[in-house]
Amino acid sequence: MSVIGEERVRGGVFREISAEDEETQPTEIQSLCMNCYEDGNTRLLLTKIPFFREIIISSFTCPHCHWTNTEIQSAGRIQEQGVSYNLKIKCKEDMNREVVKTDSATTRIPELDFEIPAFTQKGSLSTIEGLLDRAVAGLEQEQPIRRATDPEVANKIDQFIQRLKKLKDMEEEFTLIIDDPSGNSFIENPCAPQKDQALSVSYYKRTPEQNASLGINDAEPEPEDKPANDLDTMRNEVLVFNTNCPECNAPASTNMKLVQIPHFKEVIIMATNCDSCGHRTNEVKSGGATEELGTKITLHLTDSSDMSRDLLKSETCSVLIPEIEFELGMGALGGKFTTLEGLLKDIKELVVMKNPFICGDSSTTETAEKLEQFGKKIDQIIAGEMDVHIILDDPAGNSYLQNVYAPDPDPEMKIEKYTRTFEQNEDLGLNDMKTEDYGEVQS
């Protein structure tokens, strides 16, 4: 405990990884080798990847049989939503994409009907080629025993291993799906900040079973002494409940308020402020139901004064800037009630400053320059030096952009209502929702 306490005084248990930090040294522990059952050595490093999150890196070596093993575990908090990556791999270059895969992630290759279930492998920081190599090594591990005890099964596994090796050599295209309910897995987008046409990312609400597998309790305590259905109380008072800071995990408080946005609807604003580390965050939830039609708002930026327009971006809203070929998918950045300038700054921070693959060994000069140019373009848009259009596309119809000419129409803003596609209804969970006889009392 004294060592941990000393680390906290010096700046926290998890220090940012840096070749210049001579104080950051791994902890060495004597542990049992699971290959020869002699004593080996495990080295643990608690570190922080810049602009990403805290991780625990462990490396085991055995001096007797020379067996080695490395693992990576996420030490950060479980994200509010699960994430699913769907990547169409078409060329050799795609095999070099870097992947962060946690132990709670499920990996699938539909073309082979192949799946690596959650919690069957430890977390890893690798490439797609490395994931395939690891899968082949896992299948080959028990093959000598199978050939002796069950040659038929061993022969089928050999054939399957050959198919995996063909995929690795890119003899055919295939699809890689990584589904992580913890939201902590990641697949590199080499086209960043532009949209990757081969990669689709979707966020989803976890099921009770997924929460249970992650050790999360679904039950959310209601605020004490507050009437649950008294909307007048929620409109007139700020509700306060205790929580933990998402950055340092220290006790903090979250304020919640129901707010009426003029010419729009009611929304719920939640703000968390940590007195320990100074971290602040805010989130916006729609206070109403999903609209019958989706909403697409297009604003032509003509002056830097447009940056002060109020903006509500719901969790289901995507943001597009066609002139710089940028698209921010639904689920990214969460719900926000801010200004147009605040949204653009958040986009720059997410794409440029918090990109885990522009730091350290993962970075390339080409990627860093591309992201630097993107950051400069965002700065030019904020300064009113670029003629661009900002598009807010929300299939749930719960996003809003201030009309400074209200109640008259805004000549530079176009609002379109559209019918959602089946896929959009599926993402919103509307296809399986049954509302028939909802109000009737069942006997």
C-alpha positions as CSV (number, residue, x, y, z in Angstrom):
1,M,0.0,0.0,0.0
2,S,2.9,2.4,0.7
3,V,4.2,2.0,-2.8
4,I,0.8,2.7,-4.3
5,G,0.4,5.7,-2.0
6,E,3.8,7.0,-3.1
7,E,2.8,6.7,-6.7
8,R,-0.4,8.6,-6.2
9,V,1.6,11.5,-4.7
10,R,4.0,11.5,-7.7
11,G,1.1,11.9,-10.1
12,G,-1.1,8.7,-10.1
13,V,-0.7,5.0,-10.4
14,F,-1.0,5.1,-14.2
15,R,1.6,7.4,-15.8
16,E,1.7,8.3,-19.5
17,I,4.0,6.0,-21.5
18,S,7.1,7.8,-22.5
19,A,10.7,6.8,-23.4
20,E,12.0,9.9,-21.5
21,D,10.3,8.9,-18.2
22,E,13.1,7.1,-16.3
23,E,10.9,6.7,-13.2
24,T,8.4,4.5,-14.9
25,Q,9.7,1.0,-14.3
26,P,7.8,-2.3,-14.5
27,T,7.1,-4.4,-11.4
28,E,8.6,-7.8,-11.4
29,I,6.8,-10.8,-9.8
30,Q,8.0,-14.4,-9.5
31,S,5.2,-16.6,-10.9
32,L,4.6,-20.2,-12.1
33,C,5.2,-21.1,-15.7
34,M,2.1,-22.9,-17.1
35,N,4.2,-24.7,-19.7
36,C,6.9,-26.4,-17.6
37,Y,5.6,-25.6,-14.1
38,E,8.9,-24.0,-13.0
39,D,9.3,-20.6,-11.6
40,G,9.3,-17.8,-14.2
41,N,9.2,-14.0,-14.1
42,T,6.2,-11.7,-14.8
43,R,6.8,-7.9,-15.4
44,L,3.8,-5.6,-14.9
45,L,3.6,-2.0,-16.3
46,L,0.7,0.2,-15.3
47,T,0.7,2.9,-17.9
48,K,-1.5,5.4,-19.8
49,I,-1.5,5.5,-23.6
50,P,-1.7,9.3,-24.6
51,F,-5.2,10.4,-25.7
52,F,-6.5,6.8,-25.2
53,R,-6.9,5.2,-21.7
54,E,-5.2,3.4,-18.9
55,I,-3.9,-0.1,-19.6
56,I,-1.9,-2.9,-17.8
57,I,0.8,-4.5,-19.8
58,S,2.1,-7.9,-18.5
59,S,5.0,-9.9,-19.9
60,F,6.0,-13.4,-18.7
61,T,9.3,-15.2,-19.5
62,C,10.5,-18.6,-18.3
63,P,14.3,-19.1,-18.1
64,H,13.8,-22.9,-18.0
65,C,11.7,-23.6,-21.1
66,H,12.0,-20.1,-22.7
67,W,8.2,-19.9,-23.0
68,T,6.9,-16.3,-23.2
69,N,3.5,-14.6,-23.1
70,T,2.3,-11.0,-23.2
71,E,-1.1,-9.6,-22.4
72,I,-2.8,-6.2,-22.3
73,Q,-5.8,-5.4,-20.0
74,S,-7.9,-2.2,-20.0
75,A,-7.7,-0.5,-16.6
76,G,-10.1,2.3,-17.6
77,R,-13.8,2.4,-17.0
78,I,-16.3,0.5,-19.0
79,Q,-17.8,2.8,-21.6
80,E,-21.5,3.8,-21.5
81,Q,-22.2,1.9,-24.7
82,G,-21.0,-1.2,-26.4
83,V,-19.2,-0.9,-29.8
84,S,-19.2,-3.1,-32.9
85,Y,-16.6,-2.8,-35.7
86,N,-17.3,-4.3,-39.1
87,L,-14.3,-4.2,-41.5
88,K,-14.2,-5.5,-45.1
89,I,-10.6,-6.6,-45.7
90,K,-9.7,-6.3,-49.4
91,C,-5.9,-5.9,-49.7
92,K,-2.6,-6.7,-47.9
93,E,-2.4,-3.2,-46.4
94,D,-5.6,-3.9,-44.4
95,M,-3.7,-6.6,-42.6
96,N,-1.5,-4.0,-41.0
97,R,-4.3,-2.1,-39.3
98,E,-3.7,-1.9,-35.6
99,V,-6.3,-3.4,-33.3
100,V,-7.0,-3.0,-29.6
101,K,-9.0,-6.1,-28.6
102,T,-10.2,-6.5,-24.9
103,D,-10.9,-9.8,-23.3
104,S,-14.7,-9.0,-23.4
105,A,-14.7,-8.7,-27.2
106,T,-16.1,-11.3,-29.6
107,T,-14.2,-11.7,-32.9
108,R,-16.0,-13.2,-36.0
109,I,-15.2,-14.0,-39.6
110,P,-18.6,-14.7,-41.2
111,E,-17.1,-16.2,-44.4
112,L,-15.5,-19.0,-42.4
113,D,-18.3,-19.3,-39.8
114,F,-15.4,-18.6,-37.3
115,E,-15.9,-17.0,-33.9
116,I,-13.6,-16.3,-30.9
117,P,-16.1,-15.9,-28.0
118,A,-15.7,-13.3,-25.4
119,F,-13.4,-14.0,-22.4
120,T,-11.7,-16.9,-24.1
121,Q,-8.6,-14.8,-24.9
122,K,-6.8,-12.2,-23.0
123,G,-6.8,-8.6,-24.3
124,S,-4.2,-7.7,-26.9
125,L,-2.7,-4.8,-28.9
126,S,-1.9,-6.2,-32.3
127,T,-2.7,-6.0,-36.0
128,I,-5.3,-7.9,-38.0
129,E,-2.5,-10.2,-39.2
130,G,-1.5,-10.7,-35.6
131,L,-5.1,-11.7,-34.7
132,L,-5.1,-14.4,-37.4
133,D,-1.7,-15.6,-36.3
134,R,-2.9,-15.9,-32.8
135,A,-6.0,-17.8,-33.9
136,V,-3.9,-20.2,-36.0
137,A,-1.5,-20.8,-33.0
138,G,-4.4,-21.5,-30.7
139,L,-5.8,-24.1,-33.1
140,E,-2.4,-25.7,-33.7
141,Q,-1.6,-26.0,-30.0
142,E,-3.4,-29.3,-29.3
143,Q,-3.1,-30.8,-32.8
144,P,-0.4,-33.4,-32.0
145,I,-2.7,-34.9,-29.3
146,R,-5.7,-34.8,-31.6
147,R,-3.9,-36.6,-34.4
148,A,-3.2,-39.4,-31.9
149,T,-6.6,-39.6,-30.3
150,D,-9.0,-38.4,-33.1
151,P,-7.4,-38.1,-36.5
152,E,-10.6,-37.2,-38.3
153,V,-11.2,-34.1,-36.1
154,A,-7.5,-33.2,-36.4
155,N,-7.7,-33.4,-40.2
156,K,-10.7,-31.0,-40.3
157,I,-8.9,-28.6,-38.0
158,D,-5.9,-28.7,-40.3
159,Q,-8.1,-27.9,-43.3
160,F,-9.6,-24.9,-41.3
161,I,-6.1,-23.7,-40.4
162,Q,-5.2,-23.7,-44.1
163,R,-8.2,-21.6,-44.8
164,L,-7.2,-19.1,-42.2
165,K,-3.7,-18.9,-43.6
166,K,-5.1,-18.2,-47.1
167,L,-7.0,-15.3,-45.6
168,K,-3.8,-14.1,-44.1
169,D,-2.1,-14.2,-47.5
170,M,-5.1,-12.3,-48.9
171,E,-6.1,-15.0,-51.4
172,E,-9.7,-13.9,-50.9
173,E,-11.5,-10.9,-49.3
174,F,-13.2,-11.4,-46.0
175,T,-15.0,-9.6,-43.2
176,L,-13.8,-9.1,-39.7
177,I,-16.3,-8.2,-36.9
178,I,-15.2,-7.2,-33.4
179,D,-18.1,-6.8,-31.0
180,D,-17.2,-5.4,-27.5
181,P,-19.9,-4.7,-25.0
182,S,-17.4,-2.8,-22.8
183,G,-16.8,-0.3,-25.6
184,N,-13.0,-0.5,-25.1
185,S,-11.9,-2.2,-28.4
186,F,-10.7,-0.3,-31.4
187,I,-9.8,-0.8,-35.1
188,E,-7.5,1.8,-36.7
189,N,-8.9,4.0,-39.5
190,P,-5.9,4.7,-41.8
191,C,-8.1,7.3,-43.7
192,A,-8.7,9.4,-40.6
193,P,-10.1,12.0,-40.4
194,Q,-12.0,11.0,-43.5
195,K,-14.6,8.3,-43.3
196,D,-13.2,4.8,-43.9
197,Q,-15.5,3.2,-46.6
198,A,-14.4,-0.3,-45.6
199,L,-15.0,0.2,-41.8
200,S,-18.4,0.7,-40.2
201,V,-18.7,1.4,-36.4
202,S,-21.9,1.2,-34.5
203,Y,-22.7,1.8,-30.8
204,Y,-25.4,0.0,-28.9
205,K,-27.0,-0.3,-25.5
206,R,-25.9,-3.4,-23.6
207,T,-28.4,-6.1,-22.8
208,P,-28.8,-7.2,-19.1
209,E,-26.9,-10.4,-19.9
210,Q,-23.9,-8.3,-21.3
211,N,-24.0,-6.1,-18.2
212,A,-23.9,-9.2,-16.0
213,S,-20.9,-10.6,-17.9
214,L,-19.1,-7.3,-17.3
215,G,-20.0,-7.3,-13.6
216,I,-22.4,-4.3,-13.9
217,N,-25.6,-4.0,-11.9
218,D,-28.6,-2.9,-14.0
219,A,-30.4,-1.5,-11.0
220,E,-30.1,2.3,-10.9
221,P,-30.9,3.9,-7.5
222,E,-33.6,6.5,-7.7
223,P,-32.9,9.9,-6.2
224,E,-34.1,9.9,-2.6
225,D,-37.1,11.9,-1.5
226,K,-37.8,13.0,-5.1
227,P,-41.2,12.2,-6.7
228,A,-40.4,10.0,-9.8
229,N,-43.2,11.4,-12.0
230,D,-43.4,15.0,-10.9
231,L,-42.3,16.9,-14.0
232,D,-42.9,20.3,-12.4
233,T,-40.4,19.4,-9.7
234,M,-37.8,18.4,-12.4
235,R,-38.4,21.6,-14.3
236,N,-38.0,23.9,-11.3
237,E,-35.2,22.1,-9.4
238,V,-31.7,20.8,-10.1
239,L,-31.5,17.1,-9.1
240,V,-28.2,16.0,-7.6
241,F,-26.9,12.4,-7.2
242,N,-23.6,10.9,-6.3
243,T,-21.4,9.2,-8.8
244,N,-17.7,8.6,-9.5
245,C,-15.4,10.7,-11.7
246,P,-14.8,8.9,-15.1
247,E,-11.2,10.1,-15.1
248,C,-9.9,9.6,-11.5
249,N,-12.8,7.5,-10.1
250,A,-13.0,9.8,-7.1
251,P,-16.4,10.6,-5.6
252,A,-18.2,13.4,-7.5
253,S,-21.7,14.8,-8.0
254,T,-23.8,14.9,-11.1
255,N,-26.5,17.6,-11.6
256,M,-29.5,16.9,-13.7
257,K,-32.1,19.4,-15.0
258,L,-35.0,19.3,-17.4
259,V,-34.7,22.3,-19.8
260,Q,-37.1,23.6,-22.4
261,I,-35.3,24.7,-25.6
262,P,-37.2,27.5,-27.4
263,H,-38.9,26.4,-30.7
264,F,-37.9,22.8,-30.0
265,K,-38.6,20.5,-27.1
266,E,-37.6,19.5,-23.6
267,V,-34.2,17.9,-23.0
268,I,-32.4,16.5,-19.9
269,I,-29.0,18.0,-19.2
270,M,-26.6,16.2,-16.9
271,A,-23.3,17.8,-15.8
272,T,-20.5,16.2,-13.7
273,N,-17.8,18.2,-11.9
274,C,-14.9,16.5,-10.0
275,D,-13.4,18.5,-7.2
276,S,-10.4,16.1,-7.1
277,C,-9.0,16.3,-10.6
278,G,-11.0,19.2,-12.0
279,H,-12.6,17.0,-14.8
280,R,-15.9,18.3,-16.2
281,T,-18.3,16.6,-18.5
282,N,-21.9,17.2,-19.7
283,E,-24.3,15.1,-21.5
284,V,-27.7,15.7,-23.1
285,K,-30.6,13.2,-23.3
286,S,-33.8,13.8,-25.2
287,G,-36.7,14.4,-22.9
288,G,-39.3,13.2,-25.5
289,A,-40.0,10.2,-27.6
290,T,-38.5,9.3,-31.0
291,E,-40.1,11.3,-33.7
292,E,-42.1,9.8,-36.5
293,L,-39.7,11.1,-39.1
294,G,-35.9,11.7,-39.1
295,T,-34.5,15.2,-39.3
296,K,-31.6,16.4,-41.5
297,I,-30.4,20.0,-40.8
298,T,-28.0,21.7,-43.3
299,L,-26.4,25.0,-42.4
300,H,-24.3,27.0,-44.9
301,L,-21.7,28.9,-42.8
302,T,-21.4,32.4,-44.1
303,D,-19.9,34.2,-41.2
304,S,-17.9,33.6,-38.0
305,S,-20.9,34.7,-36.0
306,D,-22.5,31.4,-36.9
307,M,-20.2,29.7,-34.4
308,S,-22.3,31.1,-31.6
309,R,-25.5,29.3,-32.6
310,D,-26.8,27.0,-30.0
311,L,-26.8,23.3,-31.0
312,L,-28.3,20.1,-29.6
313,K,-26.7,16.9,-30.9
314,S,-28.4,13.8,-29.7
315,E,-26.7,10.4,-29.3
316,T,-28.3,9.2,-32.6
317,C,-27.1,12.2,-34.7
318,S,-24.3,12.0,-37.2
319,V,-22.3,15.1,-38.3
320,L,-21.1,15.7,-41.9
321,I,-18.9,18.3,-43.5
322,P,-18.8,17.5,-47.2
323,E,-16.2,20.0,-48.2
324,I,-13.5,18.3,-46.1
325,E,-14.9,14.8,-46.6
326,F,-15.6,14.3,-42.9
327,E,-18.3,12.3,-41.3
328,L,-18.8,11.7,-37.5
329,G,-21.0,8.6,-37.0
330,M,-23.9,8.4,-34.6
331,G,-22.9,7.5,-31.0
332,A,-19.6,9.4,-31.2
333,L,-19.2,12.3,-28.8
334,G,-22.6,11.3,-27.2
335,G,-25.3,13.8,-26.6
336,K,-24.3,17.4,-26.4
337,F,-25.9,20.8,-25.8
338,T,-23.3,23.4,-26.9
339,T,-22.6,25.9,-29.6
340,L,-21.4,25.2,-33.2
341,E,-17.9,26.3,-32.2
342,G,-18.0,24.0,-29.2
343,L,-19.0,21.0,-31.4
344,L,-16.2,21.7,-33.9
345,K,-13.6,21.9,-31.1
346,D,-14.9,18.6,-29.7
347,I,-14.5,17.0,-33.1
348,K,-10.9,18.3,-33.4
349,E,-10.1,17.0,-29.9
350,L,-11.6,13.6,-30.7
351,V,-10.1,13.1,-34.2
352,V,-6.7,14.8,-33.7
353,M,-5.8,15.0,-30.0
354,K,-7.4,11.8,-28.8
355,N,-6.3,9.6,-31.7
356,P,-4.3,6.7,-30.1
357,F,-2.5,5.9,-33.4
358,I,-0.6,9.1,-33.8
359,C,1.6,8.7,-30.8
360,G,4.7,6.5,-30.1
361,D,5.5,3.5,-32.3
362,S,2.0,3.5,-33.8
363,S,2.4,6.8,-35.5
364,T,3.4,7.4,-39.1
365,T,4.5,10.7,-40.7
366,E,1.8,10.5,-43.3
367,T,-1.0,10.0,-40.7
368,A,0.3,12.7,-38.4
369,E,0.5,15.2,-41.3
370,K,-3.0,14.3,-42.5
371,L,-4.5,14.8,-39.1
372,E,-2.6,18.1,-38.6
373,Q,-4.0,19.4,-41.9
374,F,-7.5,18.4,-40.7
375,G,-7.0,20.3,-37.4
376,K,-6.0,23.4,-39.4
377,K,-9.1,23.1,-41.6
378,I,-11.3,22.9,-38.5
379,D,-9.6,26.1,-37.1
380,Q,-10.2,27.8,-40.5
381,I,-13.9,26.9,-40.3
382,I,-14.2,28.3,-36.8
383,A,-12.5,31.5,-37.9
384,G,-15.0,31.8,-40.8
385,E,-12.3,31.4,-43.4
386,M,-13.8,28.4,-45.2
387,D,-17.1,28.1,-47.1
388,V,-18.6,24.9,-45.8
389,H,-21.9,23.2,-44.9
390,I,-22.6,21.6,-41.6
391,I,-25.1,18.7,-41.8
392,L,-26.8,17.2,-38.7
393,D,-28.5,14.0,-39.7
394,D,-30.6,12.5,-36.9
395,P,-32.9,9.5,-37.7
396,A,-34.5,9.9,-34.3
397,G,-35.4,13.6,-35.0
398,N,-34.1,14.8,-31.6
399,S,-31.3,17.2,-32.7
400,Y,-31.6,21.0,-33.0
401,L,-29.7,23.9,-34.5
402,Q,-30.6,27.5,-33.5
403,N,-32.4,29.6,-36.0
404,V,-31.2,33.2,-35.4
405,Y,-34.0,34.6,-37.5
406,A,-36.8,32.8,-35.5
407,P,-39.7,32.9,-35.9
408,D,-38.9,33.7,-39.5
409,P,-37.1,31.1,-41.7
410,D,-33.3,31.1,-41.8
411,P,-32.1,31.7,-45.4
412,E,-28.9,29.7,-44.7
413,M,-30.5,26.7,-43.0
414,K,-32.5,23.9,-44.5
415,I,-34.5,21.4,-42.4
416,E,-35.6,18.2,-44.1
417,K,-37.9,15.5,-42.6
418,Y,-37.5,12.0,-44.0
419,T,-38.8,8.5,-43.5
420,R,-36.3,6.2,-41.8
421,T,-34.9,3.2,-43.5
422,F,-35.3,-0.3,-42.1
423,E,-31.6,-0.3,-41.0
424,Q,-32.0,3.1,-39.2
425,N,-35.1,1.7,-37.3
426,E,-33.0,-1.4,-36.5
427,D,-30.2,0.8,-35.0
428,L,-32.8,2.6,-32.9
429,G,-34.4,-0.6,-31.7
430,L,-37.8,0.3,-33.3
431,N,-38.3,-2.8,-35.5
432,D,-38.8,-5.1,-32.5
433,M,-40.8,-2.6,-30.4
434,K,-44.4,-3.7,-29.8
435,T,-46.8,-1.0,-28.6
436,E,-50.1,-2.7,-29.4
437,D,-52.4,-2.8,-26.3
438,Y,-49.7,-1.1,-24.3
439,G,-52.2,0.8,-22.2
440,E,-54.5,-2.1,-21.4
441,V,-54.3,-3.8,-18.1
442,Q,-53.5,-7.5,-18.5
443,S,-55.6,-9.8,-16.3
